[in-house]
């Protein structure tokens, strides 16, 4: 069960208006869980993985095309 967050409405409105939005906050506060739930049709990429981050930095066009 996911906790209902007040920010959900604002995030949905922003996502309709802008191609990129950012959600920041303290560690372990549910940011990833919230975004995966709200935008389940999007692909999640973790840039903390060194190989993934390196690919994004060295060949950004191919990274975005995948």
RAURDA-V136257 format. One record per residue. N is the residue number from 1. OMEGA is omega in whole degrees, 0 to 359 (NA if undefined). Layout:
# RAURDA-V136257
n:N omega:OMEGA
n:N omega:OMEGA
This chain:
# RAURDA-V136257
n:1 omega:179
n:2 omega:178
n:3 omega:177
n:4 omega:182
n:5 omega:179
n:6 omega:184
n:7 omega:184
n:8 omega:181
n:9 omega:180
n:10 omega:180
n:11 omega:180
n:12 omega:178
n:13 omega:180
n:14 omega:181
n:15 omega:177
n:16 omega:185
n:17 omega:186
n:18 omega:180
n:19 omega:181
n:20 omega:173
n:21 omega:180
n:22 omega:175
n:23 omega:180
n:24 omega:179
n:25 omega:182
n:26 omega:178
n:27 omega:174
n:28 omega:181
n:29 omega:176
n:30 omega:182
n:31 omega:181
n:32 omega:179
n:33 omega:179
n:34 omega:183
n:35 omega:178
n:36 omega:178
n:37 omega:183
n:38 omega:185
n:39 omega:186
n:40 omega:179
n:41 omega:177
n:42 omega:177
n:43 omega:180
n:44 omega:178
n:45 omega:180
n:46 omega:181
n:47 omega:173
n:48 omega:176
n:49 omega:184
n:50 omega:180
n:51 omega:179
n:52 omega:180
n:53 omega:179
n:54 omega:178
n:55 omega:180
n:56 omega:181
n:57 omega:186
n:58 omega:181
n:59 omega:186
n:60 omega:181
n:61 omega:178
n:62 omega:178
n:63 omega:181
n:64 omega:180
n:65 omega:180
n:66 omega:NA
